[in-house]
Amino acid sequence: MMSVKGKSFYWIGVAGLAVILAVGGCSKKSVVATTSGAETAQAGAKADGGASGGGGGMTQPRDTQAKADTGTSGSPGGGSAGSGGGSAGAGGDGPLQGIAKSPKDETVKPPPMMVAKADQAEIDARRAREAAQKQLADIYFAFDKWALTAEGKKNLTQSADALKQVSNVKLLIEGHCDERGSREYNLVLGEKRAKETERFLLGLGIRNAVAVTSYGKERPVCTEHEESCYWKNRRAHLILEGAK
């Protein structure tokens, strides 16, 4: 018979053996489970590869392929591809913001012909100035006089009618003299003739801006030393700004 001490060692040994056996069994199950999971994952990968790449020579049915395509675009896993396709579709086929699809609607329209209208207005204004200028006759004076003659007043009345048609154009009146007398004297005399002409035109109601100047005997239109030539030089000459 065993002693009490011997029995205690016996049961301790049995318990230790049981523990060892239990731990070994769990480890084996873990290894088996891990191995099974790896094999399952590997098998799934092969199956996927076969489905996508035609592995093993298997041909997928058309309706299955269509379901796979539909599933790819609609499934959560294929969301990126579907979104990408949608973006590409929006960029390729969808209407672009602010741009019409019809080439007819996209024709660039030229700006209004403002420049051409401005040019035409300037041409018309120049023609009006030139036409009025042709109606402005020179006014002639007696020797050493600046008073207007009856003929001079008649010519100025006709000139006033032409000036009223271009009232926005500035008028310059030049006073001239014949060659007799000093330069300084003729400059003063020419100025008086120009101012007398201005006074008469303003009395007829013209609204043009008027400037006067005197050239004395410096700009004769005739150089002969006789009265018929002197008469032509004693004058007031009217010029419209910008007219030829």
C-alpha positions as a Markdown table, in Angstrom:
| # | Residue | x | y | z |
|---|---|---|---|---|
| 1 | Met | 0.0 | 0.0 | 0.0 |
| 2 | Met | 1.1 | 3.5 | -0.8 |
| 3 | Ser | 1.6 | 6.0 | 1.9 |
| 4 | Val | -0.2 | 9.3 | 2.0 |
| 5 | Lys | 2.7 | 11.2 | 0.7 |
| 6 | Gly | 3.0 | 8.8 | -2.3 |
| 7 | Lys | -0.6 | 9.2 | -3.2 |
| 8 | Ser | -0.2 | 13.0 | -3.2 |
| 9 | Phe | 2.7 | 12.8 | -5.7 |
| 10 | Tyr | 0.6 | 10.5 | -7.8 |
| 11 | Trp | -2.3 | 12.8 | -8.1 |
| 12 | Ile | -0.1 | 15.8 | -8.7 |
| 13 | Gly | 1.5 | 13.9 | -11.6 |
| 14 | Val | -1.9 | 13.0 | -13.0 |
| 15 | Ala | -3.0 | 16.6 | -12.8 |
| 16 | Gly | 0.1 | 17.9 | -14.5 |
| 17 | Leu | -0.2 | 15.4 | -17.3 |
| 18 | Ala | -3.8 | 16.4 | -17.9 |
| 19 | Val | -2.8 | 20.0 | -18.1 |
| 20 | Ile | -0.1 | 19.2 | -20.6 |
| 21 | Leu | -2.5 | 17.3 | -22.7 |
| 22 | Ala | -5.0 | 20.0 | -22.6 |
| 23 | Val | -2.5 | 22.7 | -23.7 |
| 24 | Gly | -1.3 | 20.6 | -26.5 |
| 25 | Gly | -4.8 | 20.0 | -27.8 |
| 26 | Cys | -5.6 | 23.7 | -27.9 |
| 27 | Ser | -2.4 | 24.5 | -29.8 |
| 28 | Lys | -3.2 | 21.9 | -32.3 |
| 29 | Lys | -6.6 | 23.3 | -32.8 |
| 30 | Ser | -5.2 | 26.8 | -33.3 |
| 31 | Val | -2.7 | 25.5 | -35.9 |
| 32 | Val | -5.5 | 23.6 | -37.7 |
| 33 | Ala | -7.8 | 26.7 | -37.6 |
| 34 | Thr | -5.1 | 29.0 | -38.9 |
| 35 | Thr | -4.1 | 26.6 | -41.6 |
| 36 | Ser | -7.7 | 26.2 | -42.7 |
| 37 | Gly | -8.2 | 30.0 | -42.8 |
| 38 | Ala | -5.1 | 30.5 | -45.0 |
| 39 | Glu | -6.2 | 27.7 | -47.3 |
| 40 | Thr | -9.7 | 29.2 | -47.5 |
| 41 | Ala | -8.3 | 32.7 | -48.3 |
| 42 | Gln | -5.9 | 31.2 | -50.9 |
| 43 | Ala | -8.7 | 29.3 | -52.5 |
| 44 | Gly | -10.8 | 32.4 | -52.6 |
| 45 | Ala | -8.0 | 34.3 | -54.3 |
| 46 | Lys | -7.6 | 31.6 | -56.9 |
| 47 | Ala | -11.3 | 31.6 | -57.5 |
| 48 | Asp | -11.3 | 35.3 | -58.0 |
| 49 | Gly | -8.4 | 35.1 | -60.3 |
| 50 | Gly | -10.1 | 32.5 | -62.3 |
| 51 | Ala | -13.2 | 34.6 | -62.6 |
| 52 | Ser | -11.4 | 37.7 | -63.7 |
| 53 | Gly | -8.6 | 36.3 | -65.7 |
| 54 | Gly | -10.2 | 33.2 | -67.1 |
| 55 | Gly | -7.9 | 31.0 | -64.9 |
| 56 | Gly | -8.2 | 27.3 | -65.6 |
| 57 | Gly | -9.9 | 28.0 | -68.9 |
| 58 | Met | -13.3 | 28.4 | -67.4 |
| 59 | Thr | -15.8 | 30.6 | -69.3 |
| 60 | Gln | -18.3 | 32.6 | -67.3 |
| 61 | Pro | -21.9 | 32.6 | -68.6 |
| 62 | Arg | -23.1 | 35.9 | -70.1 |
| 63 | Asp | -25.8 | 36.5 | -67.6 |
| 64 | Thr | -23.4 | 35.8 | -64.8 |
| 65 | Gln | -20.9 | 38.3 | -66.4 |
| 66 | Ala | -23.7 | 40.9 | -66.6 |
| 67 | Lys | -24.6 | 40.3 | -63.0 |
| 68 | Ala | -21.0 | 40.7 | -62.1 |
| 69 | Asp | -20.7 | 43.9 | -64.1 |
| 70 | Thr | -23.9 | 45.2 | -62.4 |
| 71 | Gly | -22.6 | 44.2 | -59.1 |
| 72 | Thr | -19.3 | 45.9 | -59.7 |
| 73 | Ser | -20.9 | 49.2 | -60.4 |
| 74 | Gly | -23.6 | 49.0 | -57.8 |
| 75 | Ser | -21.9 | 47.1 | -54.9 |
| 76 | Pro | -20.2 | 48.9 | -52.1 |
| 77 | Gly | -16.9 | 47.3 | -53.2 |
| 78 | Gly | -17.3 | 48.7 | -56.7 |
| 79 | Gly | -18.4 | 52.1 | -55.5 |
| 80 | Ser | -15.1 | 53.7 | -56.5 |
| 81 | Ala | -15.2 | 52.3 | -60.0 |
| 82 | Gly | -18.9 | 53.4 | -60.3 |
| 83 | Ser | -18.1 | 56.8 | -59.0 |
| 84 | Gly | -15.1 | 57.1 | -61.3 |
| 85 | Gly | -17.2 | 56.1 | -64.2 |
| 86 | Gly | -19.9 | 58.6 | -63.2 |
| 87 | Ser | -17.3 | 61.4 | -63.0 |
| 88 | Ala | -15.9 | 60.4 | -66.4 |
| 89 | Gly | -19.5 | 60.4 | -67.8 |
| 90 | Ala | -20.2 | 63.8 | -66.4 |
| 91 | Gly | -17.0 | 65.1 | -68.0 |
| 92 | Gly | -17.5 | 63.4 | -71.3 |
| 93 | Asp | -21.3 | 63.3 | -72.0 |
| 94 | Gly | -22.8 | 65.6 | -69.5 |
| 95 | Pro | -23.4 | 69.3 | -70.3 |
| 96 | Leu | -20.6 | 71.6 | -69.4 |
| 97 | Gln | -21.5 | 74.6 | -67.3 |
| 98 | Gly | -21.8 | 77.8 | -69.3 |
| 99 | Ile | -21.1 | 76.2 | -72.7 |
| 100 | Ala | -23.8 | 75.3 | -75.1 |
| 101 | Lys | -23.4 | 72.0 | -77.0 |
| 102 | Ser | -24.6 | 73.4 | -80.3 |
| 103 | Pro | -21.8 | 75.0 | -82.3 |
| 104 | Lys | -24.4 | 77.5 | -83.6 |
| 105 | Asp | -25.1 | 78.7 | -80.1 |
| 106 | Glu | -21.4 | 79.1 | -79.4 |
| 107 | Thr | -20.7 | 81.5 | -82.3 |
| 108 | Val | -18.8 | 84.5 | -81.0 |
| 109 | Lys | -20.7 | 87.7 | -81.8 |
| 110 | Pro | -18.7 | 90.8 | -82.7 |
| 111 | Pro | -19.1 | 93.9 | -80.5 |
| 112 | Pro | -21.3 | 96.7 | -81.8 |
| 113 | Met | -19.8 | 98.8 | -84.5 |
| 114 | Met | -19.3 | 101.8 | -82.2 |
| 115 | Val | -16.0 | 102.8 | -83.9 |
| 116 | Ala | -17.6 | 102.8 | -87.4 |
| 117 | Lys | -20.4 | 105.0 | -86.1 |
| 118 | Ala | -17.9 | 107.4 | -84.5 |
| 119 | Asp | -15.9 | 107.6 | -87.7 |
| 120 | Gln | -19.0 | 108.3 | -89.8 |
| 121 | Ala | -20.1 | 111.0 | -87.4 |
| 122 | Glu | -16.6 | 112.6 | -87.7 |
| 123 | Ile | -16.8 | 112.4 | -91.5 |
| 124 | Asp | -20.2 | 114.1 | -91.5 |
| 125 | Ala | -19.0 | 116.8 | -89.2 |
| 126 | Arg | -16.0 | 117.5 | -91.4 |
| 127 | Arg | -18.1 | 117.7 | -94.5 |
| 128 | Ala | -20.4 | 120.2 | -92.8 |
| 129 | Arg | -17.4 | 122.4 | -91.8 |
| 130 | Glu | -16.0 | 122.3 | -95.3 |
| 131 | Ala | -19.4 | 123.1 | -96.8 |
| 132 | Ala | -19.8 | 126.1 | -94.5 |
| 133 | Gln | -16.2 | 127.3 | -95.1 |
| 134 | Lys | -16.9 | 127.6 | -98.8 |
| 135 | Gln | -19.8 | 130.0 | -98.0 |
| 136 | Leu | -17.6 | 132.4 | -95.9 |
| 137 | Ala | -16.5 | 135.3 | -98.1 |
| 138 | Asp | -13.7 | 137.7 | -97.4 |
| 139 | Ile | -14.7 | 141.1 | -96.2 |
| 140 | Tyr | -12.8 | 144.1 | -97.8 |
| 141 | Phe | -12.1 | 147.5 | -96.4 |
| 142 | Ala | -11.3 | 151.0 | -97.7 |
| 143 | Phe | -7.8 | 152.3 | -97.3 |
| 144 | Asp | -6.8 | 153.0 | -93.7 |
| 145 | Lys | -10.4 | 152.1 | -92.5 |
| 146 | Trp | -11.9 | 149.4 | -90.4 |
| 147 | Ala | -15.6 | 150.3 | -90.8 |
| 148 | Leu | -17.6 | 147.8 | -92.8 |
| 149 | Thr | -18.9 | 148.7 | -96.2 |
| 150 | Ala | -22.4 | 147.9 | -97.4 |
| 151 | Glu | -21.0 | 145.1 | -99.5 |
| 152 | Gly | -19.1 | 143.8 | -96.5 |
| 153 | Lys | -22.3 | 143.7 | -94.4 |
| 154 | Lys | -24.1 | 141.8 | -97.1 |
| 155 | Asn | -21.4 | 139.2 | -97.3 |
| 156 | Leu | -21.3 | 138.8 | -93.5 |
| 157 | Thr | -25.1 | 138.3 | -93.4 |
| 158 | Gln | -24.8 | 135.4 | -95.8 |
| 159 | Ser | -21.8 | 134.1 | -93.8 |
| 160 | Ala | -23.8 | 134.2 | -90.6 |
| 161 | Asp | -26.5 | 131.9 | -92.1 |
| 162 | Ala | -23.7 | 129.3 | -92.9 |
| 163 | Leu | -22.2 | 129.7 | -89.4 |
| 164 | Lys | -25.5 | 128.9 | -87.7 |
| 165 | Gln | -25.5 | 125.5 | -89.4 |
| 166 | Val | -22.2 | 124.6 | -87.6 |
| 167 | Ser | -22.6 | 126.6 | -84.4 |
| 168 | Asn | -20.4 | 124.1 | -82.5 |
| 169 | Val | -17.4 | 124.9 | -84.6 |
| 170 | Lys | -14.9 | 127.6 | -83.5 |
| 171 | Leu | -14.4 | 130.6 | -85.9 |
| 172 | Leu | -11.2 | 132.5 | -86.4 |
| 173 | Ile | -11.2 | 136.0 | -87.9 |
| 174 | Glu | -7.9 | 137.2 | -89.4 |
| 175 | Gly | -7.3 | 140.9 | -90.0 |
| 176 | His | -5.1 | 141.9 | -92.9 |
| 177 | Cys | -3.7 | 145.1 | -94.5 |
| 178 | Asp | -1.9 | 146.3 | -97.6 |
| 179 | Glu | 1.8 | 146.9 | -97.7 |
| 180 | Arg | 1.6 | 150.7 | -97.0 |
| 181 | Gly | 2.4 | 151.9 | -93.5 |
| 182 | Ser | 4.6 | 150.5 | -90.8 |
| 183 | Arg | 4.4 | 147.0 | -89.6 |
| 184 | Glu | 3.2 | 148.0 | -86.1 |
| 185 | Tyr | 0.5 | 150.3 | -87.4 |
| 186 | Asn | -0.8 | 147.6 | -89.8 |
| 187 | Leu | -1.0 | 145.0 | -87.0 |
| 188 | Val | -3.2 | 147.4 | -85.0 |
| 189 | Leu | -5.4 | 148.2 | -88.0 |
| 190 | Gly | -5.7 | 144.5 | -88.9 |
| 191 | Glu | -6.9 | 143.8 | -85.4 |
| 192 | Lys | -9.6 | 146.5 | -85.5 |
| 193 | Arg | -10.9 | 145.1 | -88.8 |
| 194 | Ala | -11.1 | 141.6 | -87.3 |
| 195 | Lys | -12.9 | 142.9 | -84.2 |
| 196 | Glu | -15.4 | 144.9 | -86.2 |
| 197 | Thr | -16.2 | 141.8 | -88.2 |
| 198 | Glu | -16.7 | 139.8 | -85.0 |
| 199 | Arg | -19.0 | 142.5 | -83.6 |
| 200 | Phe | -21.3 | 142.4 | -86.6 |
| 201 | Leu | -21.5 | 138.6 | -86.8 |
| 202 | Leu | -22.4 | 138.4 | -83.1 |
| 203 | Gly | -25.1 | 141.0 | -83.7 |
| 204 | Leu | -26.6 | 138.6 | -86.3 |
| 205 | Gly | -27.0 | 135.9 | -83.7 |
| 206 | Ile | -24.2 | 133.4 | -84.4 |
| 207 | Arg | -23.3 | 131.2 | -81.4 |
| 208 | Asn | -19.9 | 130.1 | -82.5 |
| 209 | Ala | -16.9 | 130.6 | -80.3 |
| 210 | Val | -14.9 | 133.4 | -82.0 |
| 211 | Ala | -11.2 | 134.3 | -81.9 |
| 212 | Val | -9.5 | 137.2 | -83.6 |
| 213 | Thr | -5.9 | 137.8 | -84.7 |
| 214 | Ser | -4.0 | 140.3 | -86.9 |
| 215 | Tyr | -1.3 | 139.6 | -89.4 |
| 216 | Gly | -1.0 | 143.3 | -90.6 |
| 217 | Lys | 0.8 | 143.3 | -93.9 |
| 218 | Glu | 2.7 | 140.1 | -93.3 |
| 219 | Arg | 0.5 | 137.7 | -95.4 |
| 220 | Pro | -0.6 | 139.4 | -98.6 |
| 221 | Val | -2.6 | 137.5 | -101.2 |
| 222 | Cys | -1.4 | 139.8 | -103.9 |
| 223 | Thr | 2.1 | 141.3 | -104.4 |
| 224 | Glu | 1.5 | 143.8 | -107.2 |
| 225 | His | 2.1 | 147.5 | -106.3 |
| 226 | Glu | -1.3 | 148.8 | -107.5 |
| 227 | Glu | -4.7 | 149.7 | -106.0 |
| 228 | Ser | -6.5 | 146.5 | -107.3 |
| 229 | Cys | -3.9 | 144.4 | -105.5 |
| 230 | Tyr | -4.0 | 146.6 | -102.4 |
| 231 | Trp | -7.8 | 146.2 | -102.2 |
| 232 | Lys | -7.5 | 142.4 | -102.0 |
| 233 | Asn | -5.0 | 142.6 | -99.2 |
| 234 | Arg | -7.2 | 144.9 | -97.0 |
| 235 | Arg | -9.5 | 142.2 | -95.8 |
| 236 | Ala | -11.0 | 140.1 | -92.9 |
| 237 | His | -10.6 | 136.4 | -93.5 |
| 238 | Leu | -12.9 | 133.9 | -91.8 |
| 239 | Ile | -11.7 | 130.3 | -91.1 |
| 240 | Leu | -13.6 | 127.5 | -89.4 |
| 241 | Glu | -11.6 | 125.3 | -87.1 |
| 242 | Gly | -10.9 | 121.9 | -88.7 |
| 243 | Ala | -12.0 | 123.0 | -92.2 |
| 244 | Lys | -9.9 | 123.1 | -95.3 |
